[in-house]
Amino acid sequence: MPRTLTVSDSVVVARAPLAVYEQVSSVWRMGEWSPENLGARVRGGQRAAETGMVFDGRNRRGAFGWTTRCTVVAADPGERFAFAVRAIGLRTPRLRGPIATWEYRFEAVPEGTRVTETWTDDRTRWPDPVANAFDRIATRGHTFAVFQARNIATTLRNLKAALERQQEQ
């Protein structure tokens, strides 16, 4: 069965696009919303996102933890933020290669900002049966597309709740 290489979802957040972008592009904060990511360490210290910026993301799924090395590929304030995952490892990302790209788009709507989160599977050289088998082991029975669709929905729901709560304060 051919695999799904891209999944996305959207939510409307009652905040301006630039305000939402600033939160999402602060990659060390992603752990506040993601069900799997624990945050990130930006190489060279925390700063505003820029194309080419490299960071290591810390992740956990159940008892299993790992680190990814990511490079920002788009940093357009208030419009688009994206990064490519290009290495993975337990504590240090040593296994290199195209893994995934994560993208966030920010669109002004009357209620605030429509945030669209997209995950793209960059393991295009993997044969579909091999990728599907690996995915089902890594996610306890799901393909990464199904698994990431659930993660995206959770992240967006948590992001909306957190940012709208900030707005009220």
C-alpha positions as CSV (number, residue, x, y, z in Angstrom):
1,M,0.0,0.0,0.0
2,P,1.5,3.4,-0.9
3,R,2.0,5.6,2.1
4,T,0.8,9.0,2.8
5,L,3.7,11.4,2.8
6,T,2.0,14.6,4.0
7,V,-0.7,15.3,6.6
8,S,-1.9,18.7,7.9
9,D,-4.6,20.3,10.0
10,S,-5.6,23.8,11.0
11,V,-7.0,25.7,13.9
12,V,-8.0,29.3,14.4
13,V,-6.3,31.1,17.3
14,A,-7.7,34.4,18.5
15,R,-4.4,36.2,18.2
16,A,-2.6,38.2,15.4
17,P,-0.5,36.2,12.9
18,L,2.8,37.7,14.1
19,A,2.1,36.9,17.7
20,V,1.3,33.3,16.9
21,Y,4.4,33.0,14.6
22,E,6.6,34.4,17.4
23,Q,5.5,31.7,19.8
24,V,5.7,28.8,17.3
25,S,9.1,29.8,15.9
26,S,10.5,29.9,19.4
27,V,11.3,26.2,19.0
28,W,12.4,25.7,22.7
29,R,8.7,26.3,23.6
30,M,7.2,23.6,21.4
31,G,7.2,21.1,24.3
32,E,4.5,23.2,25.9
33,W,2.0,22.1,23.1
34,S,3.3,19.0,21.5
35,P,2.4,15.5,22.9
36,E,5.9,14.2,21.9
37,N,8.4,17.1,21.8
38,L,10.0,18.2,25.0
39,G,11.5,21.4,23.6
40,A,14.7,22.3,21.8
41,R,18.1,23.7,22.2
42,V,19.1,26.2,19.6
43,R,22.8,26.0,18.6
44,G,24.3,29.4,19.5
45,G,21.5,30.2,22.1
46,Q,17.9,31.2,22.0
47,R,17.1,33.9,19.4
48,A,14.6,34.8,16.8
49,A,14.2,32.1,14.1
50,E,16.1,32.6,10.9
51,T,16.6,30.5,7.8
52,G,19.6,28.2,8.4
53,M,19.3,28.2,12.2
54,V,20.1,24.8,13.6
55,F,18.5,23.3,16.7
56,D,18.3,19.9,18.5
57,G,14.8,18.8,19.4
58,R,14.2,16.5,22.4
59,N,11.4,14.0,22.0
60,R,9.7,11.3,24.0
61,R,7.2,8.6,23.1
62,G,6.3,6.5,26.2
63,A,9.6,5.4,27.8
64,F,11.6,6.0,24.6
65,G,13.4,9.3,24.1
66,W,15.5,10.6,21.2
67,T,17.0,13.8,19.8
68,T,16.7,15.3,16.3
69,R,18.9,17.8,14.5
70,C,16.8,20.3,12.6
71,T,17.5,23.2,10.3
72,V,15.1,26.1,9.8
73,V,14.2,26.3,6.1
74,A,11.6,29.1,6.2
75,A,11.3,32.0,8.7
76,D,8.8,34.5,7.3
77,P,7.4,36.4,10.3
78,G,3.6,36.2,10.6
79,E,3.4,34.0,7.5
80,R,5.4,30.8,7.5
81,F,7.9,28.8,9.7
82,A,9.4,25.5,8.6
83,F,12.2,23.2,9.6
84,A,13.7,20.0,8.2
85,V,14.7,17.1,10.4
86,R,18.0,15.8,9.0
87,A,19.5,13.7,11.8
88,I,18.3,11.5,14.7
89,G,19.8,9.7,17.6
90,L,19.2,8.7,21.2
91,R,21.1,11.6,22.9
92,T,23.1,12.9,20.0
93,P,21.6,13.0,16.5
94,R,24.2,10.9,14.6
95,L,22.1,9.1,12.0
96,R,21.9,11.5,9.1
97,G,19.5,11.7,6.3
98,P,16.2,13.3,5.2
99,I,13.6,12.4,7.9
100,A,10.7,14.9,7.9
101,T,9.8,18.5,7.3
102,W,7.4,20.4,9.6
103,E,5.7,23.6,8.4
104,Y,3.5,26.1,10.0
105,R,1.5,28.7,8.0
106,F,-0.2,31.7,9.5
107,E,-3.2,33.3,7.8
108,A,-5.1,36.3,9.0
109,V,-8.8,35.6,9.4
110,P,-11.5,37.7,11.0
111,E,-11.3,35.7,14.3
112,G,-7.5,36.0,14.5
113,T,-5.1,33.5,12.8
114,R,-5.6,30.3,11.0
115,V,-2.6,28.1,11.9
116,T,-1.9,25.2,9.6
117,E,0.6,22.6,10.7
118,T,2.0,20.2,8.1
119,W,4.2,17.1,8.5
120,T,5.9,15.8,5.4
121,D,7.7,12.4,5.4
122,D,11.0,13.0,3.7
123,R,12.0,9.3,3.7
124,T,11.2,9.1,0.0
125,R,14.0,6.6,-0.7
126,W,12.6,4.1,1.7
127,P,10.4,1.5,-0.1
128,D,6.8,1.8,1.1
129,P,6.6,-1.7,2.7
130,V,9.8,-1.1,4.7
131,A,8.6,2.4,5.8
132,N,5.2,1.0,6.8
133,A,6.7,-1.8,8.8
134,F,9.1,0.5,10.6
135,D,6.3,3.0,11.3
136,R,4.1,0.3,12.8
137,I,6.9,-0.7,15.2
138,A,7.8,2.9,16.1
139,T,4.2,4.0,16.7
140,R,2.8,0.7,18.1
141,G,0.6,-0.1,15.1
142,H,0.1,3.0,13.0
143,T,1.7,4.5,10.0
144,F,3.5,7.8,10.7
145,A,0.9,9.7,8.7
146,V,-1.9,8.5,11.0
147,F,0.2,9.0,14.1
148,Q,1.3,12.5,13.1
149,A,-2.2,13.5,12.2
150,R,-3.2,12.8,15.8
151,N,-0.1,14.6,17.1
152,I,-0.8,17.6,14.9
153,A,-4.4,17.8,16.2
154,T,-3.2,17.6,19.8
155,T,-0.5,20.3,19.2
156,L,-2.9,22.7,17.5
157,R,-5.5,22.2,20.2
158,N,-2.9,22.9,23.0
159,L,-1.4,25.8,21.1
160,K,-4.8,27.5,20.7
161,A,-5.7,27.0,24.4
162,A,-2.3,28.3,25.6
163,L,-2.2,31.4,23.4
164,E,-5.8,32.4,24.0
165,R,-5.3,32.0,27.7
166,Q,-2.2,34.3,27.4
167,Q,-4.4,36.8,25.6
168,E,-7.0,36.9,28.4
169,Q,-4.3,37.6,31.0
